[in-house]
Amino acid sequence: MPTQTIEALVEGGKASAAPPLGPALGPLGVNVGQVVSEINKKTALFQGMQVPVKVSVDTASRAFTVSIGTPPASALAKKEAGIEKGSGNPLMDKVADLRIEQIIKIAKMKDTQLLGKGLKAKVKEIIGTCNSMGILVEGKPAVDAIKMVNEGAFDEEIRQEKTELTAQELKELEVERKKLAEEIERRKEEFLAKAKFIIDSMAGKARGEIKAKLVEAGIPNKIIDELLPAAAAAAPGAEAGKPAATAAAQPAAAKKEEKEKK
């Protein structure tokens, strides 16, 4: 039987018979209202997000099927958490906190794309994703949150498939997010001050020696790379064990000497 497929991007839960769906579906003889209703039902959890939708229509029987795509779980977690990106150092820097209702919501959104056989197992998969992003769940690291799920702490919420938070709960999460951001900034300033002290106290030492000391002091690699650029160590003419600044200066000195000879 001949089948035609229409693909479009719609706002979650707000599809309508207006373009692009209406004009594309109308000529196929399908009931546009029914199609729109089915799309809105399947995309209701994606409010505020653009969702890819595929409508396959059997032009002989006018039967149709609706399938939707979903963003990655990490993108959904960022939207729920109100952040633009995950943590650059998830083990140390926590950037947000999600409630179990939000985890359930994401698990339901990703539903068929997750490996878990039941909602409880899928919830644990999403918590695992949060772990790699530096996102807490119910104020706990992922390992502890998963343990709570296993112990049945959230069985009632999962059974009810609860996905909504009150305005007060959302407000509390926003306050928590700001506190976490302030804590990250405070810790960064402490690392910067400590790193600069080490670098200044080791002036003239080889870059490798300085870096080893910074690593030993627990300075994050990102800060080390910012304060101790690798470019200096890779300068032409650099010799093992020689201070980075000295090595980087060698090419300029050689050029000056050559110019004077001419």
Buried (B, 14 or more C-beta within 10 A) or exposed (E): EEEBEBEBEBBBBBBBEEEBBBEBBEEBEBEBEEBBEBBBEBBEBBEEBEBBBEBBBBBEEEEBEBEBEBBEBBEBBBBBBEBEEBBEBBEEBBBBBBBBBBBBBBBBBBEEEBEBEEBBEBBBBBBBBBBBBBBBBBEBBBEBBBEBBEEEBBEEBBEEEBBEBEEEEEEBBEEBBEEBBEEBEEBBEEBBEBBEEBBEEBEEBBBEEBBEBBEEEEBBEEBBEEBBEEEBBEBEBBEEEBBBBBBBBBEEEEEEEEEEEE
